[in-house]
């Protein structure tokens, strides 16, 4: 993933999306940063290449919506991955 191939907000869906699959590593890194207590500004700068001082509203939206989707993956989306693993 380059720091430019992301949407400002991940697609909302009740099922796993192609975007989710393509950004799984990003989701994991966001979850790790949140667990470690990293400041959201640092995380959005490192993971997305955004300057939170230049555009704080966009940076916060990008961070928060992706973190929310990453958390959704831990409670719902992973089930699809597990089911797929049993099929292969």
Order of alpha helices (4+ residues) and beta strands (2+ residues): alpha-alpha-alpha-alpha-alpha
